[in-house]
């Protein structure tokens, strides 16, 4: 057994994860996907699992009740530990506590349920280990050894846990809970400042796209001044695998900022993607209320959930077009149109039917420069806030290292 050469306190022992579980289950989803079934059962995926070990239910998918009732595995229970099993976020881990908001919920096919044996291990003790740096290292080591991208059920044989007595586990968990709560309170306080700066960004946009301006600007159907030209390509081919891959998760809501980028190869992309050229405006057609738009200065590939838009330079600047699609004027239209679908989504006809307000190109340049200057100020503020967030989010790792050395 690999014990990672980490010395243990007296009375502790290394134990395989497989010996501490009463169940390891994966989920599934209905044909056609689990989306937009308002009276269905929540289906938890990597999208709802944050890197902080907690859930984000701002966006959620569902499965029908009859599908849920037929599922033999993948039903979520309190004290379950959920682990993403494949894709770019393999190993991401969350804990299902008594505050989990759904009486009935399932996981999809990209997630594992680890169900601890509570006679051997305190569930939160196991979660903290799997969530921590060494646990994540072990999980991702199993990922690298898999024949196909991701981890399979054998990963529980290679992950080992430093195990004290059950009473000692409970004592450590109590201390960690208090420490983690203090860290989370600090993080929320800093993030409130981040939200304030984003409110400023929205205010700048509303000032540009004021009702007075919208009334005086002529309008033209968006389809007359923009088009979608993107061929589908195989992202595993050499000429495409090293291109940046963009989807909705990479774009910050409401600001047009790209949060991170991986290549198609790094994200293990195998299904067809759409090739876009430098200068495209990428618009996420799913859930328009999220306002995910980005102007890109590189060639890349994107998911089928993105529209790569090229504008007619006789009428519209690409940078202004991006701000236009972020405006309340367009968002209100997109949300209204997309509500007709079971899953909120703006189709091409709806996008191109929008009556876009069109100031002159000189006005567009002037307003874009003004917006960029204002946004630069908020970006500087956000960078300082992010530095504080990063400092705070490094604290759990330090706390966990001490805890699993028996120093708390």
C-alpha positions in Angstrom: 0.0 0.0 0.0 1.3 3.5 -0.9 1.5 5.5 2.3 3.0 8.6 0.6 5.9 8.5 3.0 4.0 10.8 5.4 4.7 10.0 9.1 1.6 9.3 11.2 0.9 10.2 14.8 0.8 7.3 17.3 -2.3 5.2 17.0 -3.1 6.2 13.4 -2.9 3.8 10.5 -3.1 4.0 6.7 -6.4 2.5 5.3 -7.6 1.9 1.8 -10.6 4.0 0.7 -12.2 0.8 -0.6 -12.2 -0.6 3.0 -14.1 2.5 4.3 -17.0 2.5 1.9 -20.3 0.7 2.0 -21.1 1.8 -1.6 -19.4 3.3 -4.6 -22.0 4.3 -7.3 -22.2 6.2 -10.5 -25.3 7.7 -12.0 -26.9 8.0 -15.4 -29.2 10.3 -17.4 -32.1 9.8 -19.7 -31.7 9.7 -23.4 -31.4 13.2 -24.8 -30.0 14.5 -21.5 -31.4 15.8 -18.2 -32.5 19.3 -18.8 -35.4 21.7 -18.2 -37.9 19.3 -16.5 -39.4 21.7 -14.0 -41.2 19.1 -12.0 -38.5 16.4 -12.2 -35.8 15.3 -9.8 -32.5 17.3 -9.5 -29.6 15.7 -11.3 -26.2 16.7 -9.8 -23.2 17.1 -12.1 -19.8 18.7 -12.0 -21.5 22.0 -12.9 -23.1 22.1 -9.4 -19.9 21.1 -7.6 -17.6 24.0 -6.7 -13.9 23.8 -5.9 -14.7 24.8 -2.3 -16.3 21.5 -1.6 -19.9 23.0 -1.5 -22.7 23.0 -4.0 -23.9 25.8 -6.3 -27.5 25.3 -7.4 -27.9 28.5 -9.3 -28.1 26.3 -12.5 -29.5 22.8 -12.3 -30.9 20.0 -14.5 -33.5 17.4 -13.8 -34.6 13.9 -14.7 -38.2 12.7 -14.9 -39.7 11.0 -11.9 -40.2 7.7 -13.7 -36.5 7.7 -14.8 -35.5 8.4 -11.2 -37.7 5.6 -9.9 -36.1 3.2 -12.4 -32.6 4.1 -11.4 -31.0 1.3 -9.3 -27.9 3.4 -8.4 -27.0 7.0 -8.0 -29.6 8.2 -5.4 -28.0 10.8 -3.2 -28.2 10.4 0.6 -27.0 12.6 3.5 -23.3 12.0 4.3 -22.5 11.0 0.7 -19.3 12.3 -0.8 -19.6 13.1 -4.5 -16.5 13.0 -6.7 -16.3 14.1 -10.4 -15.1 11.0 -12.3 -14.0 12.4 -15.6 -13.3 15.6 -17.6 -11.3 18.7 -16.8 -12.5 18.8 -13.2 -11.9 15.1 -12.3 -11.5 14.7 -8.6 -13.6 17.7 -7.6 -15.3 16.7 -4.4 -18.4 17.8 -2.4 -20.1 16.7 0.7 -23.9 16.1 1.2 -24.8 17.4 4.6 -28.1 17.7 6.4 -28.7 21.1 4.8 -28.8 19.6 1.3 -31.9 21.2 -0.1 -33.4 18.3 -2.0 -35.2 15.3 -0.5 -34.7 13.4 -3.7 -31.7 13.9 -6.0 -29.4 11.8 -8.2 -26.0 12.1 -9.8 -25.3 11.9 -13.5 -22.9 9.5 -15.3 -19.9 11.8 -14.7 -20.0 11.6 -10.9 -19.3 8.9 -8.2 -21.0 8.6 -4.9 -18.7 7.5 -2.1 -20.9 6.3 0.8 -18.8 6.0 4.0 -19.1 3.2 6.5 -19.9 5.3 9.6 -18.8 2.5 11.9 -15.3 3.0 10.7 -15.0 6.6 9.6 -16.6 9.9 10.3 -18.0 11.0 6.9 -16.6 14.6 7.1 -13.2 13.3 8.1 -13.1 11.3 4.9 -14.4 14.3 2.9 -11.8 16.6 4.3 -9.0 14.1 3.3 -10.4 13.6 -0.2 -10.9 17.3 -0.7 -7.5 18.2 0.6 -4.2 18.4 -1.4 -2.9 14.9 -0.8 -6.3 13.3 -1.4 -6.7 15.2 -4.6 -3.2 14.1 -5.6 -4.1 10.5 -5.1 -7.3 10.7 -7.0 -5.6 12.5 -10.0 -2.8 9.9 -9.9 -5.4 7.2 -10.5 -6.8 9.4 -13.3 -3.5 9.6 -15.1 -3.2 5.8 -15.0 -6.7 5.2 -16.5 -6.9 3.7 -20.0 -9.7 6.1 -20.8 -9.8 9.7 -19.5 -11.2 9.8 -16.0 -11.2 7.5 -13.0 -12.9 4.1 -12.7 -14.0 2.3 -9.6 -10.4 0.9 -9.0 -9.3 4.3 -7.8 -10.6 3.4 -4.3 -7.8 0.8 -4.1 -5.0 3.3 -4.6 -6.4 6.1 -2.4 -5.3 5.7 1.3 -6.5 7.5 4.3 -4.6 8.2 7.6 -7.0 6.9 10.2 -7.1 7.6 13.9 -9.8 6.3 16.2 -13.4 7.2 15.5 -13.5 9.5 18.6 -10.3 11.3 17.5 -11.8 11.7 14.0 -14.9 13.4 15.5 -12.7 15.7 17.6 -10.7 16.7 14.6 -13.8 17.3 12.4 -15.3 19.5 15.1 -12.2 21.7 15.1 -12.0 21.8 11.3 -15.7 22.7 10.9 -15.2 25.7 13.1 -12.0 26.7 11.2 -13.6 26.2 7.8 -16.7 28.2 8.8 -14.4 31.2 9.8 -12.6 30.9 6.5 -15.9 30.8 4.6 -17.2 33.9 6.4 -14.0 35.8 5.5 -14.3 34.6 1.9 -17.9 35.8 1.7 -17.0 39.2 3.1 -14.4 39.7 0.4 -16.6 38.4 -2.3 -19.3 40.9 -1.3 -16.8 43.6 -2.4 -16.3 41.7 -5.7 -20.0 41.7 -6.3 -20.1 45.5 -5.6 -17.5 46.1 -8.4 -19.5 44.0 -10.8 -22.6 46.1 -10.0 -20.5 49.1 -11.1 -19.8 47.4 -14.4 -23.5 46.8 -15.0 -24.1 50.5 -14.1 -21.6 51.6 -16.8 -23.4 49.5 -19.4 -26.8 50.9 -18.4 -25.4 54.4 -18.8 -24.2 53.7 -22.3 -27.4 51.9 -23.3 -29.7 54.4 -21.7 -33.3 54.8 -22.9 -32.5 58.2 -24.4 -29.7 56.7 -26.5 -31.8 53.7 -27.5 -34.6 56.0 -28.7 -32.4 58.1 -31.0 -30.3 55.3 -32.5 -31.7 53.6 -35.7 -32.3 49.9 -35.5 -31.5 47.0 -37.8 -32.2 43.3 -37.6 -29.2 41.6 -36.1 -29.2 39.0 -38.9 -28.6 41.8 -41.4 -25.4 42.9 -39.8 -24.0 39.7 -38.3 -23.6 36.0 -39.2 -22.5 32.7 -37.7 -19.8 31.0 -39.7 -18.2 28.1 -38.0 -17.5 24.6 -39.3 -17.5 21.6 -37.1 -14.1 20.0 -36.6 -12.7 16.9 -34.8 -10.8 18.3 -31.7 -8.6 15.2 -31.5 -6.9 16.0 -34.8 -3.4 17.5 -34.5 -4.4 20.8 -36.1 -7.2 21.4 -33.6 -6.2 19.6 -30.4 -3.9 22.4 -29.1 -6.4 25.2 -29.8 -8.1 26.9 -26.8 -11.5 25.5 -26.1 -14.2 27.9 -24.9 -17.6 27.2 -23.4 -20.0 28.9 -21.0 -18.0 28.0 -17.9 -15.0 29.9 -19.2 -16.8 33.3 -19.5 -17.6 35.5 -16.5 -21.2 36.5 -16.3 -21.9 40.1 -17.3 -18.3 41.3 -17.9 -17.1 39.5 -21.1 -14.0 38.3 -19.3 -12.5 34.9 -19.9 -11.8 33.3 -16.5 -9.5 30.5 -17.7 -8.7 28.5 -20.9 -7.6 25.0 -21.6 -6.8 23.4 -24.9 -9.2 20.8 -26.5 -6.6 18.1 -25.6 -6.3 19.3 -22.0 -10.1 19.0 -21.6 -10.1 15.6 -23.3 -12.5 16.8 -26.0 -13.6 14.0 -28.4 -16.9 15.1 -29.8 -17.1 17.7 -32.7 -16.5 21.3 -31.8 -16.9 24.5 -33.8 -13.9 26.3 -35.2 -13.9 30.1 -34.7 -11.4 32.8 -35.9 -9.8 35.6 -34.1 -12.1 38.6 -33.7 -15.3 36.5 -33.2 -17.9 37.4 -30.6 -18.8 34.3 -28.7 -22.3 34.2 -27.3 -23.6 31.4 -25.0 -27.1 30.6 -26.2 -28.0 28.6 -23.1 -29.7 30.4 -20.1 -29.4 33.9 -21.6 -30.0 35.5 -18.2 -26.4 34.5 -17.4 -25.1 37.1 -19.9 -22.1 35.1 -21.2 -20.4 37.0 -24.1 -16.7 37.3 -25.0 -14.7 38.9 -27.8 -11.8 36.7 -28.6 -8.4 37.7 -29.9 -7.3 34.2 -30.8 -8.3 31.3 -33.0 -10.0 28.4 -31.1 -12.8 25.9 -30.8 -16.1 26.2 -28.9 -18.9 24.0 -27.8 -22.2 23.7 -29.7 -23.7 25.8 -26.9 -21.8 28.9 -28.2 -22.6 31.1 -31.2 -19.3 32.3 -32.9 -20.6 35.6 -34.4 -18.9 37.7 -37.1 -20.2 41.2 -37.6 -20.4 43.4 -40.7 -17.8 46.0 -40.2 -19.8 48.5 -42.3 -22.3 48.7 -39.5 -20.8 47.3 -36.3 -17.5 47.0 -34.4 -16.9 43.6 -32.9 -16.0 45.1 -29.5 -19.2 47.2 -29.5 -21.2 44.1 -30.6 -20.0 42.3 -27.5 -21.1 45.1 -25.2 -24.4 45.3 -27.1 -25.1 41.6 -26.4 -24.3 42.2 -22.7 -26.7 45.1 -22.5 -30.0 44.9 -20.6 -31.8 45.7 -23.9 -30.6 42.5 -25.5 -30.7 40.4 -22.4 -34.3 41.2 -21.7 -35.2 40.3 -25.3 -33.2 37.1 -25.1 -34.7 36.0 -21.8 -38.2 36.7 -23.1 -37.7 34.7 -26.3 -35.9 31.8 -24.7 -38.7 31.2 -22.1 -40.7 29.6 -24.9 -38.3 26.6 -24.8 -38.3 23.9 -22.1 -34.7 24.6 -21.6 -33.9 28.4 -21.8 -32.1 28.8 -25.0 -31.9 31.4 -27.8 -32.0 29.9 -31.2 -30.5 31.4 -34.3 -33.8 32.7 -35.7 -34.5 34.5 -32.4 -30.9 36.0 -32.3 -31.0 37.3 -35.8 -34.6 38.6 -35.5 -33.5 41.1 -32.7 -33.8 44.7 -33.7 -30.3 45.9 -32.8 -29.8 49.6 -32.0 -27.0 51.0 -34.1 -25.1 54.2 -33.3 -22.6 55.4 -35.9 -19.2 53.7 -36.0 -17.6 56.8 -34.6 -20.1 56.8 -31.7 -19.4 53.0 -31.2 -15.7 53.7 -31.0 -16.1 56.5 -28.5 -18.5 54.5 -26.3 -16.3 51.4 -26.4 -13.2 53.4 -25.4 -15.2 54.9 -22.5 -16.4 51.5 -21.4 -13.0 50.0 -21.6 -11.6 52.7 -19.4 -14.3 52.3 -16.8 -14.0 48.5 -16.9 -10.2 48.8 -16.5 -10.8 50.5 -13.2 -13.1 47.8 -12.0 -10.7 45.1 -13.2 -7.9 46.6 -11.1 -10.2 46.5 -8.1 -11.2 43.0 -8.8 -7.6 41.9 -9.1 -6.9 43.2 -5.6 -10.0 41.4 -4.3 -9.0 38.2 -6.1 -5.6 38.4 -4.4 -7.4 38.5 -1.0 -9.7 35.6 -2.1 -6.7 33.5 -3.1 -5.0 34.2 0.2 -8.1 33.2 2.1 -8.7 30.1 -0.1 -5.2 28.9 0.6 -6.0 28.6 4.3 -8.0 25.4 4.2 -5.0 23.5 2.7 -2.8 24.7 5.6 -5.5 23.8 8.2 -5.9 20.3 6.7 -2.2 19.6 6.6 -2.0 20.3 10.3 -5.1 18.3 11.0 -3.9 15.1 9.3 -0.5 15.4 11.0 -2.3 15.2 14.3 -1.5 18.8 15.2 -4.9 20.1 16.1 
